[in-house]
Amino acid sequence: MAVSSIRMDGFVWERGDEMPEQVINLVANLAAVENYSEHPVAAAIMECADEAEVVVDASVDDFQSEPGFGISANVAGHRIVAGTSAWMDRCQIERNADFNLAEQELDQQGIGSLRCAIDGKELALLAVEDHLRQDAPQLIADLKQEGMQLTMISGDRRHAAESLAQRWEDGSAG
């Protein structure tokens, strides 16, 4: 799983691009909070911070996690909230309507999203994608050739799992 893009007001950062200061600050805050989580999205955010050499050294307190919804914590005097739309509503976050369409587009592509807010205002939408091992398409083809019937079991949203399965079939899931 990896962060593939971050949408903020007026621009989109994509993995591989140089990170502007706004994105660096966001990733630093998110990584400080996600450092306390064991969720695969947390690992993707930590990897994003590492790849961009973002320094994560802020103090964190009042960490809260609601499985299936999101996390929140105070980081260097700011309240950081990250999670689903429902989590944003539950935390009474001032929502950015521009992210709704982008979130729907990501969902249609089978790409997960994470909404992020600082001090009560939604500032970013992260795209988080599952990636298969490089050898997975060949392994699947070999197993099918042996006559095995394969079933994918996932804890992810149905559409995301179906999209990933389709990419397996196409050989483009790596």
C-alpha positions as CSV (number, residue, x, y, z in Angstrom):
1,M,0.0,0.0,0.0
2,A,1.3,3.4,-0.9
3,V,0.3,7.1,-1.0
4,S,0.0,7.9,-4.7
5,S,-1.2,11.5,-4.5
6,I,-2.2,14.2,-2.2
7,R,-4.9,16.8,-3.2
8,M,-4.9,20.1,-1.4
9,D,-6.5,23.4,-2.3
10,G,-5.4,24.3,-5.9
11,F,-3.0,21.5,-6.6
12,V,-2.3,17.8,-6.6
13,W,1.1,16.3,-5.6
14,E,1.8,12.9,-7.2
15,R,4.2,10.3,-6.0
16,G,7.6,10.9,-7.6
17,D,7.1,14.7,-7.8
18,E,9.1,17.0,-5.6
19,M,7.1,17.8,-2.4
20,P,6.1,21.4,-2.0
21,E,6.4,22.9,1.6
22,Q,2.6,22.5,2.2
23,V,2.7,18.8,1.5
24,I,5.8,18.3,3.5
25,N,4.1,20.0,6.5
26,L,1.0,17.9,6.1
27,V,2.9,14.6,5.7
28,A,5.0,15.5,8.8
29,N,1.9,16.0,10.9
30,L,0.2,12.9,9.6
31,A,3.3,10.8,10.1
32,A,3.6,12.0,13.7
33,V,0.1,10.8,14.4
34,E,0.2,7.6,12.2
35,N,3.4,6.6,14.0
36,Y,1.0,5.4,16.8
37,S,-1.2,3.3,14.5
38,E,-0.6,-0.2,13.1
39,H,-3.0,0.2,10.1
40,P,-1.6,-0.4,6.6
41,V,-2.6,3.2,5.7
42,A,-0.4,4.4,8.6
43,A,2.5,2.4,7.1
44,A,1.9,4.0,3.7
45,I,2.1,7.5,5.2
46,M,5.2,6.6,7.1
47,E,6.8,5.3,3.9
48,C,5.8,8.5,2.1
49,A,7.5,10.6,4.8
50,D,10.6,8.4,4.6
51,E,10.9,8.6,0.8
52,A,10.6,12.4,0.9
53,E,13.0,12.6,3.9
54,V,10.3,14.4,5.9
55,V,11.5,15.0,9.5
56,V,8.9,13.6,12.0
57,D,9.8,14.8,15.4
58,A,6.7,16.6,16.7
59,S,5.3,15.8,20.1
60,V,2.0,13.9,20.0
61,D,-0.7,13.6,22.7
62,D,-4.4,12.7,23.1
63,F,-4.1,10.0,20.3
64,Q,-7.5,8.5,19.5
65,S,-8.2,5.7,17.0
66,E,-11.6,4.4,15.9
67,P,-11.1,1.2,13.7
68,G,-12.7,1.6,10.3
69,F,-13.1,5.3,10.7
70,G,-9.9,7.2,11.5
71,I,-7.5,8.7,14.0
72,S,-6.9,12.0,15.7
73,A,-4.3,13.5,18.0
74,N,-2.7,16.8,19.0
75,V,0.6,17.4,17.3
76,A,2.7,20.4,18.3
77,G,-0.4,22.3,19.5
78,H,-2.6,21.4,16.4
79,R,-5.5,18.9,16.3
80,I,-4.8,16.5,13.4
81,V,-7.7,14.3,12.2
82,A,-7.4,11.7,9.4
83,G,-9.9,9.2,8.2
84,T,-13.2,8.6,6.4
85,S,-15.9,11.1,5.6
86,A,-17.9,9.6,8.5
87,W,-14.9,10.3,10.8
88,M,-14.7,13.9,9.6
89,D,-18.4,14.3,10.4
90,R,-18.1,12.6,13.8
91,C,-15.1,14.9,14.6
92,Q,-17.1,18.0,13.5
93,I,-14.6,18.9,10.8
94,E,-15.4,21.8,8.4
95,R,-15.5,19.8,5.2
96,N,-14.0,20.8,1.8
97,A,-16.7,20.0,-0.8
98,D,-14.1,19.9,-3.6
99,F,-12.8,16.6,-2.2
100,N,-16.2,14.8,-2.6
101,L,-15.9,14.4,-6.4
102,A,-12.2,13.5,-6.2
103,E,-13.0,10.9,-3.5
104,Q,-15.7,9.4,-5.8
105,E,-13.4,9.3,-8.7
106,L,-10.7,7.5,-6.7
107,D,-13.4,5.0,-5.4
108,Q,-14.5,4.3,-9.0
109,Q,-10.9,3.4,-9.8
110,G,-10.6,1.1,-6.7
111,I,-8.2,3.5,-5.0
112,G,-8.6,4.2,-1.3
113,S,-8.7,7.7,0.1
114,L,-8.0,9.4,3.4
115,R,-9.4,12.8,4.4
116,C,-7.1,15.0,6.5
117,A,-7.9,18.0,8.7
118,I,-5.9,20.3,10.9
119,D,-7.5,22.4,13.6
120,G,-11.1,21.6,12.5
121,K,-10.7,22.3,8.7
122,E,-10.3,19.7,6.1
123,L,-7.1,20.4,4.1
124,A,-6.2,17.3,2.0
125,L,-7.4,14.1,0.4
126,L,-4.8,11.4,0.1
127,A,-5.0,8.6,-2.5
128,V,-3.8,5.3,-1.1
129,E,-3.3,2.4,-3.5
130,D,-2.7,-1.3,-2.9
131,H,0.2,-2.7,-4.9
132,L,0.8,-6.4,-5.5
133,R,4.2,-8.1,-5.4
134,Q,5.9,-8.0,-8.8
135,D,5.7,-11.7,-9.1
136,A,1.9,-11.9,-8.2
137,P,0.5,-11.9,-11.8
138,Q,2.9,-14.7,-12.9
139,L,2.2,-16.7,-9.7
140,I,-1.6,-16.4,-10.3
141,A,-1.2,-17.4,-14.0
142,D,0.9,-20.5,-12.9
143,L,-1.7,-21.5,-10.3
144,K,-4.5,-21.2,-12.8
145,Q,-2.5,-23.3,-15.3
146,E,-2.2,-26.0,-12.7
147,G,-6.0,-26.0,-12.7
148,M,-6.5,-24.2,-9.4
149,Q,-9.6,-22.0,-8.9
150,L,-8.5,-18.9,-7.1
151,T,-10.5,-16.7,-4.7
152,M,-9.4,-13.4,-3.3
153,I,-10.4,-12.6,0.2
154,S,-10.1,-8.9,1.3
155,G,-11.0,-6.7,4.2
156,D,-11.1,-3.8,1.8
157,R,-14.2,-2.2,0.2
158,R,-15.7,-4.5,-2.4
159,H,-15.1,-2.1,-5.3
160,A,-11.4,-1.7,-4.4
161,A,-11.0,-5.5,-4.1
162,E,-12.7,-6.0,-7.5
163,S,-10.5,-3.3,-9.1
164,L,-7.4,-5.0,-7.8
165,A,-8.6,-8.4,-9.0
166,Q,-9.2,-6.9,-12.5
167,R,-5.6,-5.5,-12.5
168,W,-4.4,-9.0,-11.7
169,E,-6.2,-10.3,-14.7
170,D,-4.7,-7.5,-16.9
171,G,-1.2,-8.0,-15.4
172,S,-1.1,-4.4,-14.4
173,A,-1.4,-4.7,-10.6
174,G,2.3,-4.3,-9.8
